[in-house]
Amino acid sequence: MSTAGALLLGGWLVAALVVLAIDGRLPAFLAVALPGTVVLLGIGSLIHHQLASSRYNRPSPSIPERYRVADDLCQPLAAVVAAAEQDATTTLARRR
């Protein structure tokens, strides 16, 4: 249904532009409509960019466990040290 609605809307817009072109008012319409459209699209893009979350705030699945544990402030220091030691022993075991 949405495709049919989009085609209908597009058809009406093309028909309106054809009528404006036949009447000789298309250049005046474009002179008024295009700058306003560019300004609105620019403002919308700026707002979208400013409201987007930072790529640095997104969790990454490739972060090692020792960093995830260290970033969690609710974890006790012993858990952080244990995770770092576990990572160190598995890294040494892989190298051998």
mmCIF file as gemmi writes it, N, C-alpha and C atoms, coordinates in Angstrom:
data_model
loop_
_atom_site.group_PDB
_atom_site.id
_atom_site.type_symbol
_atom_site.label_atom_id
_atom_site.label_alt_id
_atom_site.label_comp_id
_atom_site.label_asym_id
_atom_site.label_entity_id
_atom_site.label_seq_id
_atom_site.pdbx_PDB_ins_code
_atom_site.Cartn_x
_atom_site.Cartn_y
_atom_site.Cartn_z
_atom_site.occupancy
_atom_site.B_iso_or_equiv
_atom_site.pdbx_formal_charge
_atom_site.auth_seq_id
_atom_site.auth_asym_id
_atom_site.pdbx_PDB_model_num
ATOM 1 N N . MET Axp A 1 ? 0.821 -1.197 0 1 0 ? 1 A 1
ATOM 2 C CA . MET Axp A 1 ? 0 0 0 1 0 ? 1 A 1
ATOM 3 C C . MET Axp A 1 ? 0.861 1.256 0 1 0 ? 1 A 1
ATOM 4 N N . SER Axp A 2 ? 1.982 1.224 0.702 1 0 ? 2 A 1
ATOM 5 C CA . SER Axp A 2 ? 2.814 2.411 0.769 1 0 ? 2 A 1
ATOM 6 C C . SER Axp A 2 ? 3.469 2.707 -0.583 1 0 ? 2 A 1
ATOM 7 N N . THR Axp A 3 ? 3.761 1.663 -1.357 1 0 ? 3 A 1
ATOM 8 C CA . THR Axp A 3 ? 4.332 1.881 -2.687 1 0 ? 3 A 1
ATOM 9 C C . THR Axp A 3 ? 3.316 2.562 -3.589 1 0 ? 3 A 1
ATOM 10 N N . ALA Axp A 4 ? 2.075 2.128 -3.503 1 0 ? 4 A 1
ATOM 11 C CA . ALA Axp A 4 ? 1.026 2.744 -4.309 1 0 ? 4 A 1
ATOM 12 C C . ALA Axp A 4 ? 0.825 4.203 -3.902 1 0 ? 4 A 1
ATOM 13 N N . GLY Axp A 5 ? 0.872 4.473 -2.605 1 0 ? 5 A 1
ATOM 14 C CA . GLY Axp A 5 ? 0.732 5.849 -2.132 1 0 ? 5 A 1
ATOM 15 C C . GLY Axp A 5 ? 1.886 6.72 -2.587 1 0 ? 5 A 1
ATOM 16 N N . ALA Axp A 6 ? 3.107 6.171 -2.553 1 0 ? 6 A 1
ATOM 17 C CA . ALA Axp A 6 ? 4.266 6.936 -3.001 1 0 ? 6 A 1
ATOM 18 C C . ALA Axp A 6 ? 4.19 7.219 -4.5 1 0 ? 6 A 1
ATOM 19 N N . LEU Axp A 7 ? 3.743 6.244 -5.259 1 0 ? 7 A 1
ATOM 20 C CA . LEU Axp A 7 ? 3.587 6.456 -6.706 1 0 ? 7 A 1
ATOM 21 C C . LEU Axp A 7 ? 2.501 7.494 -6.999 1 0 ? 7 A 1
ATOM 22 N N . LEU Axp A 8 ? 1.419 7.453 -6.252 1 0 ? 8 A 1
ATOM 23 C CA . LEU Axp A 8 ? 0.344 8.425 -6.438 1 0 ? 8 A 1
ATOM 24 C C . LEU Axp A 8 ? 0.833 9.835 -6.092 1 0 ? 8 A 1
ATOM 25 N N . LEU Axp A 9 ? 1.542 9.97 -4.997 1 0 ? 9 A 1
ATOM 26 C CA . LEU Axp A 9 ? 2.072 11.273 -4.616 1 0 ? 9 A 1
ATOM 27 C C . LEU Axp A 9 ? 3.066 11.779 -5.653 1 0 ? 9 A 1
ATOM 28 N N . GLY Axp A 10 ? 3.959 10.908 -6.104 1 0 ? 10 A 1
ATOM 29 C CA . GLY Axp A 10 ? 4.912 11.294 -7.133 1 0 ? 10 A 1
ATOM 30 C C . GLY Axp A 10 ? 4.23 11.704 -8.427 1 0 ? 10 A 1
ATOM 31 N N . GLY Axp A 11 ? 3.189 10.986 -8.796 1 0 ? 11 A 1
ATOM 32 C CA . GLY Axp A 11 ? 2.432 11.344 -10.004 1 0 ? 11 A 1
ATOM 33 C C . GLY Axp A 11 ? 1.79 12.715 -9.891 1 0 ? 11 A 1
ATOM 34 N N . TRP Axp A 12 ? 1.216 13.008 -8.73 1 0 ? 12 A 1
ATOM 35 C CA . TRP Axp A 12 ? 0.597 14.323 -8.528 1 0 ? 12 A 1
ATOM 36 C C . TRP Axp A 12 ? 1.655 15.432 -8.563 1 0 ? 12 A 1
ATOM 37 N N . LEU Axp A 13 ? 2.81 15.185 -7.983 1 0 ? 13 A 1
ATOM 38 C CA . LEU Axp A 13 ? 3.865 16.202 -8 1 0 ? 13 A 1
ATOM 39 C C . LEU Axp A 13 ? 4.378 16.459 -9.415 1 0 ? 13 A 1
ATOM 40 N N . VAL Axp A 14 ? 4.55 15.402 -10.192 1 0 ? 14 A 1
ATOM 41 C CA . VAL Axp A 14 ? 4.981 15.572 -11.584 1 0 ? 14 A 1
ATOM 42 C C . VAL Axp A 14 ? 3.922 16.317 -12.372 1 0 ? 14 A 1
ATOM 43 N N . ALA Axp A 15 ? 2.652 15.985 -12.167 1 0 ? 15 A 1
ATOM 44 C CA . ALA Axp A 15 ? 1.568 16.674 -12.865 1 0 ? 15 A 1
ATOM 45 C C . ALA Axp A 15 ? 1.545 18.166 -12.504 1 0 ? 15 A 1
ATOM 46 N N . ALA Axp A 16 ? 1.77 18.487 -11.226 1 0 ? 16 A 1
ATOM 47 C CA . ALA Axp A 16 ? 1.785 19.888 -10.822 1 0 ? 16 A 1
ATOM 48 C C . ALA Axp A 16 ? 2.948 20.638 -11.468 1 0 ? 16 A 1
ATOM 49 N N . LEU Axp A 17 ? 4.118 19.991 -11.559 1 0 ? 17 A 1
ATOM 50 C CA . LEU Axp A 17 ? 5.257 20.629 -12.214 1 0 ? 17 A 1
ATOM 51 C C . LEU Axp A 17 ? 5.004 20.823 -13.708 1 0 ? 17 A 1
ATOM 52 N N . VAL Axp A 18 ? 4.345 19.879 -14.336 1 0 ? 18 A 1
ATOM 53 C CA . VAL Axp A 18 ? 4.016 20.016 -15.758 1 0 ? 18 A 1
ATOM 54 C C . VAL Axp A 18 ? 3.06 21.181 -15.966 1 0 ? 18 A 1
ATOM 55 N N . VAL Axp A 19 ? 2.055 21.308 -15.094 1 0 ? 19 A 1
ATOM 56 C CA . VAL Axp A 19 ? 1.102 22.419 -15.214 1 0 ? 19 A 1
ATOM 57 C C . VAL Axp A 19 ? 1.822 23.751 -15.011 1 0 ? 19 A 1
ATOM 58 N N . LEU Axp A 20 ? 2.737 23.83 -14.035 1 0 ? 20 A 1
ATOM 59 C CA . LEU Axp A 20 ? 3.501 25.055 -13.83 1 0 ? 20 A 1
ATOM 60 C C . LEU Axp A 20 ? 4.376 25.367 -15.041 1 0 ? 20 A 1
ATOM 61 N N . ALA Axp A 21 ? 4.961 24.332 -15.652 1 0 ? 21 A 1
ATOM 62 C CA . ALA Axp A 21 ? 5.808 24.55 -16.823 1 0 ? 21 A 1
ATOM 63 C C . ALA Axp A 21 ? 4.981 25.036 -18.007 1 0 ? 21 A 1
ATOM 64 N N . ILE Axp A 22 ? 3.806 24.49 -18.196 1 0 ? 22 A 1
ATOM 65 C CA . ILE Axp A 22 ? 2.938 24.908 -19.3 1 0 ? 22 A 1
ATOM 66 C C . ILE Axp A 22 ? 2.515 26.365 -19.113 1 0 ? 22 A 1
ATOM 67 N N . ASP Axp A 23 ? 2.248 26.729 -17.866 1 0 ? 23 A 1
ATOM 68 C CA . ASP Axp A 23 ? 1.803 28.083 -17.568 1 0 ? 23 A 1
ATOM 69 C C . ASP Axp A 23 ? 2.96 29.079 -17.556 1 0 ? 23 A 1
ATOM 70 N N . GLY Axp A 24 ? 4.201 28.599 -17.561 1 0 ? 24 A 1
ATOM 71 C CA . GLY Axp A 24 ? 5.363 29.485 -17.562 1 0 ? 24 A 1
ATOM 72 C C . GLY Axp A 24 ? 5.789 29.937 -16.189 1 0 ? 24 A 1
ATOM 73 N N . ARG Axp A 25 ? 5.287 29.298 -15.153 1 0 ? 25 A 1
ATOM 74 C CA . ARG Axp A 25 ? 5.615 29.703 -13.784 1 0 ? 25 A 1
ATOM 75 C C . ARG Axp A 25 ? 6.625 28.77 -13.11 1 0 ? 25 A 1
ATOM 76 N N . LEU Axp A 26 ? 7.141 27.792 -13.823 1 0 ? 26 A 1
ATOM 77 C CA . LEU Axp A 26 ? 8.072 26.839 -13.223 1 0 ? 26 A 1
ATOM 78 C C . LEU Axp A 26 ? 9.37 27.502 -12.752 1 0 ? 26 A 1
ATOM 79 N N . PRO Axp A 27 ? 10.002 28.382 -13.531 1 0 ? 27 A 1
ATOM 80 C CA . PRO Axp A 27 ? 11.234 29.018 -13.026 1 0 ? 27 A 1
ATOM 81 C C . PRO Axp A 27 ? 11.013 29.826 -11.737 1 0 ? 27 A 1
ATOM 82 N N . ALA Axp A 28 ? 9.903 30.539 -11.646 1 0 ? 28 A 1
ATOM 83 C CA . ALA Axp A 28 ? 9.615 31.31 -10.434 1 0 ? 28 A 1
ATOM 84 C C . ALA Axp A 28 ? 9.378 30.377 -9.243 1 0 ? 28 A 1
ATOM 85 N N . PHE Axp A 29 ? 8.669 29.28 -9.488 1 0 ? 29 A 1
ATOM 86 C CA . PHE Axp A 29 ? 8.422 28.308 -8.417 1 0 ? 29 A 1
ATOM 87 C C . PHE Axp A 29 ? 9.731 27.697 -7.923 1 0 ? 29 A 1
ATOM 88 N N . LEU Axp A 30 ? 10.592 27.315 -8.865 1 0 ? 30 A 1
ATOM 89 C CA . LEU Axp A 30 ? 11.877 26.724 -8.484 1 0 ? 30 A 1
ATOM 90 C C . LEU Axp A 30 ? 12.762 27.739 -7.762 1 0 ? 30 A 1
ATOM 91 N N . ALA Axp A 31 ? 12.696 29.002 -8.163 1 0 ? 31 A 1
ATOM 92 C CA . ALA Axp A 31 ? 13.502 30.04 -7.512 1 0 ? 31 A 1
ATOM 93 C C . ALA Axp A 31 ? 13.074 30.241 -6.06 1 0 ? 31 A 1
ATOM 94 N N . VAL Axp A 32 ? 11.806 30.017 -5.772 1 0 ? 32 A 1
ATOM 95 C CA . VAL Axp A 32 ? 11.306 30.173 -4.408 1 0 ? 32 A 1
ATOM 96 C C . VAL Axp A 32 ? 11.446 28.877 -3.615 1 0 ? 32 A 1
ATOM 97 N N . ALA Axp A 33 ? 11.148 27.739 -4.224 1 0 ? 33 A 1
ATOM 98 C CA . ALA Axp A 33 ? 11.082 26.469 -3.495 1 0 ? 33 A 1
ATOM 99 C C . ALA Axp A 33 ? 12.454 25.855 -3.218 1 0 ? 33 A 1
ATOM 100 N N . LEU Axp A 34 ? 13.382 25.955 -4.141 1 0 ? 34 A 1
ATOM 101 C CA . LEU Axp A 34 ? 14.675 25.284 -3.951 1 0 ? 34 A 1
ATOM 102 C C . LEU Axp A 34 ? 15.501 25.837 -2.789 1 0 ? 34 A 1
ATOM 103 N N . PRO Axp A 35 ? 15.646 27.152 -2.643 1 0 ? 35 A 1
ATOM 104 C CA . PRO Axp A 35 ? 16.428 27.619 -1.481 1 0 ? 35 A 1
ATOM 105 C C . PRO Axp A 35 ? 15.806 27.225 -0.138 1 0 ? 35 A 1
ATOM 106 N N . GLY Axp A 36 ? 14.501 27.294 -0.05 1 0 ? 36 A 1
ATOM 107 C CA . GLY Axp A 36 ? 13.829 26.89 1.189 1 0 ? 36 A 1
ATOM 108 C C . GLY Axp A 36 ? 14.011 25.412 1.48 1 0 ? 36 A 1
ATOM 109 N N . THR Axp A 37 ? 13.956 24.605 0.435 1 0 ? 37 A 1
ATOM 110 C CA . THR Axp A 37 ? 14.155 23.17 0.604 1 0 ? 37 A 1
ATOM 111 C C . THR Axp A 37 ? 15.576 22.868 1.05 1 0 ? 37 A 1
ATOM 112 N N . VAL Axp A 38 ? 16.542 23.53 0.458 1 0 ? 38 A 1
ATOM 113 C CA . VAL Axp A 38 ? 17.941 23.313 0.844 1 0 ? 38 A 1
ATOM 114 C C . VAL Axp A 38 ? 18.171 23.717 2.3 1 0 ? 38 A 1
ATOM 115 N N . VAL Axp A 39 ? 17.582 24.828 2.719 1 0 ? 39 A 1
ATOM 116 C CA . VAL Axp A 39 ? 17.74 25.282 4.102 1 0 ? 39 A 1
ATOM 117 C C . VAL Axp A 39 ? 17.092 24.285 5.063 1 0 ? 39 A 1
ATOM 118 N N . LEU Axp A 40 ? 15.885 23.819 4.751 1 0 ? 40 A 1
ATOM 119 C CA . LEU Axp A 40 ? 15.211 22.863 5.63 1 0 ? 40 A 1
ATOM 120 C C . LEU Axp A 40 ? 15.962 21.54 5.708 1 0 ? 40 A 1
ATOM 121 N N . LEU Axp A 41 ? 16.467 21.054 4.581 1 0 ? 41 A 1
ATOM 122 C CA . LEU Axp A 41 ? 17.24 19.816 4.605 1 0 ? 41 A 1
ATOM 123 C C . LEU Axp A 41 ? 18.544 19.988 5.387 1 0 ? 41 A 1
ATOM 124 N N . GLY Axp A 42 ? 19.178 21.136 5.258 1 0 ? 42 A 1
ATOM 125 C CA . GLY Axp A 42 ? 20.401 21.396 6.009 1 0 ? 42 A 1
ATOM 126 C C . GLY Axp A 42 ? 20.148 21.449 7.501 1 0 ? 42 A 1
ATOM 127 N N . ILE Axp A 43 ? 19.081 22.106 7.915 1 0 ? 43 A 1
ATOM 128 C CA . ILE Axp A 43 ? 18.742 22.189 9.336 1 0 ? 43 A 1
ATOM 129 C C . ILE Axp A 43 ? 18.393 20.8 9.87 1 0 ? 43 A 1
ATOM 130 N N . GLY Axp A 44 ? 17.634 20.027 9.098 1 0 ? 44 A 1
ATOM 131 C CA . GLY Axp A 44 ? 17.296 18.664 9.52 1 0 ? 44 A 1
ATOM 132 C C . GLY Axp A 44 ? 18.519 17.787 9.653 1 0 ? 44 A 1
ATOM 133 N N . SER Axp A 45 ? 19.443 17.925 8.734 1 0 ? 45 A 1
ATOM 134 C CA . SER Axp A 45 ? 20.677 17.143 8.798 1 0 ? 45 A 1
ATOM 135 C C . SER Axp A 45 ? 21.52 17.549 10.002 1 0 ? 45 A 1
ATOM 136 N N . LEU Axp A 46 ? 21.603 18.826 10.283 1 0 ? 46 A 1
ATOM 137 C CA . LEU Axp A 46 ? 22.356 19.309 11.437 1 0 ? 46 A 1
ATOM 138 C C . LEU Axp A 46 ? 21.745 18.798 12.742 1 0 ? 46 A 1
ATOM 139 N N . ILE Axp A 47 ? 20.425 18.841 12.846 1 0 ? 47 A 1
ATOM 140 C CA . ILE Axp A 47 ? 19.751 18.356 14.052 1 0 ? 47 A 1
ATOM 141 C C . ILE Axp A 47 ? 19.984 16.857 14.208 1 0 ? 47 A 1
ATOM 142 N N . HIS Axp A 48 ? 19.873 16.097 13.121 1 0 ? 48 A 1
ATOM 143 C CA . HIS Axp A 48 ? 20.095 14.654 13.172 1 0 ? 48 A 1
ATOM 144 C C . HIS Axp A 48 ? 21.524 14.34 13.614 1 0 ? 48 A 1
ATOM 145 N N . HIS Axp A 49 ? 22.472 15.086 13.097 1 0 ? 49 A 1
ATOM 146 C CA . HIS Axp A 49 ? 23.877 14.865 13.462 1 0 ? 49 A 1
ATOM 147 C C . HIS Axp A 49 ? 24.125 15.184 14.933 1 0 ? 49 A 1
ATOM 148 N N . GLN Axp A 50 ? 23.533 16.263 15.427 1 0 ? 50 A 1
ATOM 149 C CA . GLN Axp A 50 ? 23.761 16.664 16.812 1 0 ? 50 A 1
ATOM 150 C C . GLN Axp A 50 ? 23.088 15.72 17.805 1 0 ? 50 A 1
ATOM 151 N N . LEU Axp A 51 ? 21.963 15.116 17.416 1 0 ? 51 A 1
ATOM 152 C CA . LEU Axp A 51 ? 21.247 14.227 18.326 1 0 ? 51 A 1
ATOM 153 C C . LEU Axp A 51 ? 21.757 12.794 18.277 1 0 ? 51 A 1
ATOM 154 N N . ALA Axp A 52 ? 22.57 12.453 17.307 1 0 ? 52 A 1
ATOM 155 C CA . ALA Axp A 52 ? 23.097 11.086 17.193 1 0 ? 52 A 1
ATOM 156 C C . ALA Axp A 52 ? 24.08 10.822 18.331 1 0 ? 52 A 1
ATOM 157 N N . SER Axp A 53 ? 24.063 9.584 18.817 1 0 ? 53 A 1
ATOM 158 C CA . SER Axp A 53 ? 24.999 9.237 19.883 1 0 ? 53 A 1
ATOM 159 C C . SER Axp A 53 ? 26.392 9.079 19.299 1 0 ? 53 A 1
ATOM 160 N N . SER Axp A 54 ? 27.362 9.331 20.133 1 0 ? 54 A 1
ATOM 161 C CA . SER Axp A 54 ? 28.75 9.246 19.705 1 0 ? 54 A 1
ATOM 162 C C . SER Axp A 54 ? 29.126 7.805 19.409 1 0 ? 54 A 1
ATOM 163 N N . ARG Axp A 55 ? 29.963 7.611 18.415 1 0 ? 55 A 1
ATOM 164 C CA . ARG Axp A 55 ? 30.386 6.252 18.103 1 0 ? 55 A 1
ATOM 165 C C . ARG Axp A 55 ? 31.289 5.699 19.192 1 0 ? 55 A 1
ATOM 166 N N . TYR Axp A 56 ? 31.822 6.562 20.022 1 0 ? 56 A 1
ATOM 167 C CA . TYR Axp A 56 ? 32.683 6.12 21.107 1 0 ? 56 A 1
ATOM 168 C C . TYR Axp A 56 ? 31.884 5.643 22.321 1 0 ? 56 A 1
ATOM 169 N N . ASN Axp A 57 ? 30.59 5.941 22.373 1 0 ? 57 A 1
ATOM 170 C CA . ASN Axp A 57 ? 29.753 5.509 23.488 1 0 ? 57 A 1
ATOM 171 C C . ASN Axp A 57 ? 29.088 4.166 23.234 1 0 ? 57 A 1
ATOM 172 N N . ARG Axp A 58 ? 29.228 3.634 22.046 1 0 ? 58 A 1
ATOM 173 C CA . ARG Axp A 58 ? 28.581 2.365 21.717 1 0 ? 58 A 1
ATOM 174 C C . ARG Axp A 58 ? 29.436 1.206 22.201 1 0 ? 58 A 1
ATOM 175 N N . PRO Axp A 59 ? 28.786 0.179 22.735 1 0 ? 59 A 1
ATOM 176 C CA . PRO Axp A 59 ? 29.573 -0.976 23.18 1 0 ? 59 A 1
ATOM 177 C C . PRO Axp A 59 ? 30.136 -1.74 21.982 1 0 ? 59 A 1
ATOM 178 N N . SER Axp A 60 ? 31.317 -2.229 22.148 1 0 ? 60 A 1
ATOM 179 C CA . SER Axp A 60 ? 31.969 -2.977 21.08 1 0 ? 60 A 1
ATOM 180 C C . SER Axp A 60 ? 32.104 -4.428 21.515 1 0 ? 60 A 1
ATOM 181 N N . PRO Axp A 61 ? 31.715 -5.37 20.668 1 0 ? 61 A 1
ATOM 182 C CA . PRO Axp A 61 ? 31.822 -6.771 21.058 1 0 ? 61 A 1
ATOM 183 C C . PRO Axp A 61 ? 33.272 -7.271 21.081 1 0 ? 61 A 1
ATOM 184 N N . SER Axp A 62 ? 34.194 -6.506 20.507 1 0 ? 62 A 1
ATOM 185 C CA . SER Axp A 62 ? 35.571 -6.967 20.444 1 0 ? 62 A 1
ATOM 186 C C . SER Axp A 62 ? 36.41 -6.525 21.646 1 0 ? 62 A 1
ATOM 187 N N . ILE Axp A 63 ? 35.809 -5.878 22.611 1 0 ? 63 A 1
ATOM 188 C CA . ILE Axp A 63 ? 36.547 -5.438 23.798 1 0 ? 63 A 1
ATOM 189 C C . ILE Axp A 63 ? 36.829 -6.663 24.67 1 0 ? 63 A 1
ATOM 190 N N . PRO Axp A 64 ? 38.074 -6.856 25.076 1 0 ? 64 A 1
ATOM 191 C CA . PRO Axp A 64 ? 38.394 -8.003 25.942 1 0 ? 64 A 1
ATOM 192 C C . PRO Axp A 64 ? 37.673 -7.91 27.285 1 0 ? 64 A 1
ATOM 193 N N . GLU Axp A 65 ? 37.516 -9.069 27.912 1 0 ? 65 A 1
ATOM 194 C CA . GLU Axp A 65 ? 36.784 -9.154 29.176 1 0 ? 65 A 1
ATOM 195 C C . GLU Axp A 65 ? 37.426 -8.302 30.256 1 0 ? 65 A 1
ATOM 196 N N . ARG Axp A 66 ? 38.75 -8.211 30.281 1 0 ? 66 A 1
ATOM 197 C CA . ARG Axp A 66 ? 39.41 -7.449 31.349 1 0 ? 66 A 1
ATOM 198 C C . ARG Axp A 66 ? 39.045 -5.972 31.286 1 0 ? 66 A 1
ATOM 199 N N . TYR Axp A 67 ? 38.817 -5.444 30.073 1 0 ? 67 A 1
ATOM 200 C CA . TYR Axp A 67 ? 38.423 -4.04 29.952 1 0 ? 67 A 1
ATOM 201 C C . TYR Axp A 67 ? 36.968 -3.84 30.35 1 0 ? 67 A 1
ATOM 202 N N . ARG Axp A 68 ? 36.101 -4.806 29.988 1 0 ? 68 A 1
ATOM 203 C CA . ARG Axp A 68 ? 34.691 -4.693 30.372 1 0 ? 68 A 1
ATOM 204 C C . ARG Axp A 68 ? 34.544 -4.743 31.887 1 0 ? 68 A 1
ATOM 205 N N . VAL Axp A 69 ? 35.313 -5.615 32.541 1 0 ? 69 A 1
ATOM 206 C CA . VAL Axp A 69 ? 35.239 -5.708 34.004 1 0 ? 69 A 1
ATOM 207 C C . VAL Axp A 69 ? 35.811 -4.448 34.633 1 0 ? 69 A 1
ATOM 208 N N . ALA Axp A 70 ? 36.905 -3.94 34.085 1 0 ? 70 A 1
ATOM 209 C CA . ALA Axp A 70 ? 37.535 -2.747 34.658 1 0 ? 70 A 1
ATOM 210 C C . ALA Axp A 70 ? 36.652 -1.512 34.488 1 0 ? 70 A 1
ATOM 211 N N . ASP Axp A 71 ? 35.846 -1.464 33.425 1 0 ? 71 A 1
ATOM 212 C CA . ASP Axp A 71 ? 34.973 -0.311 33.207 1 0 ? 71 A 1
ATOM 213 C C . ASP Axp A 71 ? 33.756 -0.321 34.122 1 0 ? 71 A 1
ATOM 214 N N . ASP Axp A 72 ? 33.38 -1.492 34.635 1 0 ? 72 A 1
ATOM 215 C CA . ASP Axp A 72 ? 32.219 -1.589 35.513 1 0 ? 72 A 1
ATOM 216 C C . ASP Axp A 72 ? 32.642 -1.181 36.923 1 0 ? 72 A 1
ATOM 217 N N . LEU Axp A 73 ? 32.195 -0.018 37.361 1 0 ? 73 A 1
ATOM 218 C CA . LEU Axp A 73 ? 32.611 0.504 38.66 1 0 ? 73 A 1
ATOM 219 C C . LEU Axp A 73 ? 31.999 -0.248 39.838 1 0 ? 73 A 1
ATOM 220 N N . CYS Axp A 74 ? 31.011 -1.078 39.575 1 0 ? 74 A 1
ATOM 221 C CA . CYS Axp A 74 ? 30.4 -1.863 40.649 1 0 ? 74 A 1
ATOM 222 C C . CYS Axp A 74 ? 31.215 -3.119 40.969 1 0 ? 74 A 1
ATOM 223 N N . GLN Axp A 75 ? 32.134 -3.488 40.081 1 0 ? 75 A 1
ATOM 224 C CA . GLN Axp A 75 ? 32.95 -4.687 40.296 1 0 ? 75 A 1
ATOM 225 C C . GLN Axp A 75 ? 34.031 -4.395 41.333 1 0 ? 75 A 1
ATOM 226 N N . PRO Axp A 76 ? 34.279 -5.34 42.226 1 0 ? 76 A 1
ATOM 227 C CA . PRO Axp A 76 ? 35.376 -5.145 43.193 1 0 ? 76 A 1
ATOM 228 C C . PRO Axp A 76 ? 36.725 -5.264 42.492 1 0 ? 76 A 1
ATOM 229 N N . LEU Axp A 77 ? 37.728 -4.703 43.115 1 0 ? 77 A 1
ATOM 230 C CA . LEU Axp A 77 ? 39.069 -4.701 42.546 1 0 ? 77 A 1
ATOM 231 C C . LEU Axp A 77 ? 39.597 -6.119 42.346 1 0 ? 77 A 1
ATOM 232 N N . ALA Axp A 78 ? 39.208 -7.027 43.226 1 0 ? 78 A 1
ATOM 233 C CA . ALA Axp A 78 ? 39.663 -8.417 43.109 1 0 ? 78 A 1
ATOM 234 C C . ALA Axp A 78 ? 39.154 -9.049 41.811 1 0 ? 78 A 1
ATOM 235 N N . ALA Axp A 79 ? 37.926 -8.719 41.397 1 0 ? 79 A 1
ATOM 236 C CA . ALA Axp A 79 ? 37.382 -9.257 40.146 1 0 ? 79 A 1
ATOM 237 C C . ALA Axp A 79 ? 38.119 -8.679 38.946 1 0 ? 79 A 1
ATOM 238 N N . VAL Axp A 80 ? 38.499 -7.431 39.036 1 0 ? 80 A 1
ATOM 239 C CA . VAL Axp A 80 ? 39.241 -6.793 37.942 1 0 ? 80 A 1
ATOM 240 C C . VAL Axp A 80 ? 40.614 -7.445 37.793 1 0 ? 80 A 1
ATOM 241 N N . VAL Axp A 81 ? 41.282 -7.658 38.918 1 0 ? 81 A 1
ATOM 242 C CA . VAL Axp A 81 ? 42.602 -8.288 38.895 1 0 ? 81 A 1
ATOM 243 C C . VAL Axp A 81 ? 42.485 -9.722 38.399 1 0 ? 81 A 1
ATOM 244 N N . ALA Axp A 82 ? 41.45 -10.444 38.836 1 0 ? 82 A 1
ATOM 245 C CA . ALA Axp A 82 ? 41.26 -11.828 38.402 1 0 ? 82 A 1
ATOM 246 C C . ALA Axp A 82 ? 41.024 -11.907 36.894 1 0 ? 82 A 1
ATOM 247 N N . ALA Axp A 83 ? 40.237 -10.975 36.347 1 0 ? 83 A 1
ATOM 248 C CA . ALA Axp A 83 ? 39.995 -10.967 34.905 1 0 ? 83 A 1
ATOM 249 C C . ALA Axp A 83 ? 41.265 -10.654 34.129 1 0 ? 83 A 1
ATOM 250 N N . ALA Axp A 84 ? 42.085 -9.743 34.653 1 0 ? 84 A 1
ATOM 251 C CA . ALA Axp A 84 ? 43.347 -9.407 33.982 1 0 ? 84 A 1
ATOM 252 C C . ALA Axp A 84 ? 44.311 -10.582 34.039 1 0 ? 84 A 1
ATOM 253 N N . GLU Axp A 85 ? 44.367 -11.275 35.179 1 0 ? 85 A 1
ATOM 254 C CA . GLU Axp A 85 ? 45.249 -12.439 35.284 1 0 ? 85 A 1
ATOM 255 C C . GLU Axp A 85 ? 44.784 -13.565 34.373 1 0 ? 85 A 1
ATOM 256 N N . GLN Axp A 86 ? 43.483 -13.764 34.296 1 0 ? 86 A 1
ATOM 257 C CA . GLN Axp A 86 ? 42.938 -14.8 33.412 1 0 ? 86 A 1
ATOM 258 C C . GLN Axp A 86 ? 43.287 -14.498 31.958 1 0 ? 86 A 1
ATOM 259 N N . ASP Axp A 87 ? 43.168 -13.247 31.57 1 0 ? 87 A 1
ATOM 260 C CA . ASP Axp A 87 ? 43.5 -12.86 30.198 1 0 ? 87 A 1
ATOM 261 C C . ASP Axp A 87 ? 44.993 -13.039 29.932 1 0 ? 87 A 1
ATOM 262 N N . ALA Axp A 88 ? 45.816 -12.731 30.919 1 0 ? 88 A 1
ATOM 263 C CA . ALA Axp A 88 ? 47.269 -12.87 30.749 1 0 ? 88 A 1
ATOM 264 C C . ALA Axp A 88 ? 47.654 -14.343 30.603 1 0 ? 88 A 1
ATOM 265 N N . THR Axp A 89 ? 47.033 -15.219 31.385 1 0 ? 89 A 1
ATOM 266 C CA . THR Axp A 89 ? 47.373 -16.641 31.281 1 0 ? 89 A 1
ATOM 267 C C . THR Axp A 89 ? 46.881 -17.245 29.979 1 0 ? 89 A 1
ATOM 268 N N . THR Axp A 90 ? 45.714 -16.834 29.496 1 0 ? 90 A 1
ATOM 269 C CA . THR Axp A 90 ? 45.228 -17.373 28.215 1 0 ? 90 A 1
ATOM 270 C C . THR Axp A 90 ? 46.064 -16.827 27.054 1 0 ? 90 A 1
ATOM 271 N N . THR Axp A 91 ? 46.55 -15.616 27.168 1 0 ? 91 A 1
ATOM 272 C CA . THR Axp A 91 ? 47.409 -15.05 26.116 1 0 ? 91 A 1
ATOM 273 C C . THR Axp A 91 ? 48.739 -15.8 26.077 1 0 ? 91 A 1
ATOM 274 N N . LEU Axp A 92 ? 49.31 -16.103 27.238 1 0 ? 92 A 1
ATOM 275 C CA . LEU Axp A 92 ? 50.556 -16.855 27.288 1 0 ? 92 A 1
ATOM 276 C C . LEU Axp A 92 ? 50.365 -18.261 26.768 1 0 ? 92 A 1
ATOM 277 N N . ALA Axp A 93 ? 49.245 -18.871 27.085 1 0 ? 93 A 1
ATOM 278 C CA . ALA Axp A 93 ? 48.975 -20.242 26.638 1 0 ? 93 A 1
ATOM 279 C C . ALA Axp A 93 ? 48.811 -20.278 25.11 1 0 ? 93 A 1
ATOM 280 N N . ARG Axp A 94 ? 48.228 -19.266 24.533 1 0 ? 94 A 1
ATOM 281 C CA . ARG Axp A 94 ? 48.057 -19.225 23.062 1 0 ? 94 A 1
ATOM 282 C C . ARG Axp A 94 ? 49.383 -19.023 22.355 1 0 ? 94 A 1
ATOM 283 N N . ARG Axp A 95 ? 50.308 -18.324 22.972 1 0 ? 95 A 1
ATOM 284 C CA . ARG Axp A 95 ? 51.599 -18.05 22.336 1 0 ? 95 A 1
ATOM 285 C C . ARG Axp A 95 ? 52.494 -19.279 22.323 1 0 ? 95 A 1
ATOM 286 N N . ARG Axp A 96 ? 52.281 -20.19 23.217 1 0 ? 96 A 1
ATOM 287 C CA . ARG Axp A 96 ? 53.13 -21.385 23.298 1 0 ? 96 A 1
ATOM 288 C C . ARG Axp A 96 ? 52.718 -22.429 22.336 1 0 ? 96 A 1
